[in-house]
Amino acid sequence: MIRIFFLFLALASILNAEAVTIPTMNFALSSPDTPEQLVSSLNVLVVLTLLFLAPSMILVMTTFTRFVIVFGFLRQALGTQQVPPTQLLVMLAMILTFFVMEPIGKEAYEVGIKPYIEEKIGYEEAFDNTTLPFKNFMVRNTREKDLALFFRIRKMENPATVADVPLSVIIPAFVISELKTAFEIGFLLFLPFLVIDMVVASILMSMGMMMLPPVMISLPFKILVFVLIDGWNLLIGNLIATIK
């Protein structure tokens, strides 16, 4: 295609040399002439940075961490190796995260982004209004002990309102709270399957079948129990119920 394009340009220039002009591109960088140009360039840089950091922000400001860790513990407890596949568990965690965070995202859009697009508020006020619903959500799901830890590390005074809590403090506190909650749920998931493994191992030892791996025998029973209790429905329902 490129060769055909240049051949066409060559033929056209031969037929009508004055009518054909090849466009040029200029990639030169220059300093801004006015403060408005500098602000515009900085806004573009901020937007590109936010787009680049968006996947990381999903991890640290939503319930995605809790979902994906619990699903990982469930797969380990069942002993099914790569079933369900990691990609499926991650997608399920993303879908549930969107389901939980959708009302918060809509609220952030209505109070922050939409008024800014309509030029009713300034940039700083739009940023504060947009982040406030996420701050409220993270504070509700963060332990006071974890929040106090990072305030103590920063040597900051206790905030009067949620709006006074900086993102640099609430985000790490929220992440370690989510990790603790996910590990607690994972521990509770392991217990019933661990009992099945122990019962199967005891039966095999009493029968003198010590060379037979207990996991091979217990795996079908664990899957059967999980299916009979409608495990996915029960797990996801209780996971969402733990979110404040």
BELRATA-V465210 format. One line per field, one symbol per residue. phi: phi as a letter, one per 40 degrees, with the letter a starting at -180 (. if undefined). psi: psi as a letter, one per 20 degrees, with the letter a starting at -180 (. if undefined). burial: b if it has 16 or more other C-alpha atoms within 10 Angstrom, else e. Layout:
phi->???
psi->???
burial->???
//
This chain:
phi->.ccccccccccccccaccccbccbbbbcbbcccbcccccccccccccccccccddccccbbbcddcccccccccccccgcgbbccccccccccccccccccdcccccccccbccccccgcbcccccccccccdccdccccbbccccccdcccccfbccccbcccccccbcccccccccccccccccccccdccccccccccccccccgccccccccccdccccccccccfdccccccccccccc
psi->hgghghgghgghhghnhhipppqqpokqpqqqhqhhhgggghggggghghhhighhhhhijajgggghgghghghhhhkjdkpqqghghghghgghghggighghgghghifgghghjkhrrgghggghgighhggghhhjpqhggghghhhgilqqpqhrhhioqhighghghghghggghhghhghhhghhhgggggghgghhhijliipphhhhhghhgggghghjmggggghghghhip.
burial->eeeeeeeebeeeeeeeeeeeeeeeeeeeeeeeeeeeeeeeeeeeeeeeeeeeeeeeeebbbbbbbbbbbbbebbbbbbbbeeeeeeeebbebbbebbbebbeebeebbbebbbebbeeeebeeeebbebbbbbbbbbbbebbbeebbbebbeeeeeeeeeeeeebebebbbbbbbbbbeebbbebbeebbeebeebbeebbeebeeeeeeeeebbeebbebbeeebeeeeeeeebeeebeeeee
//
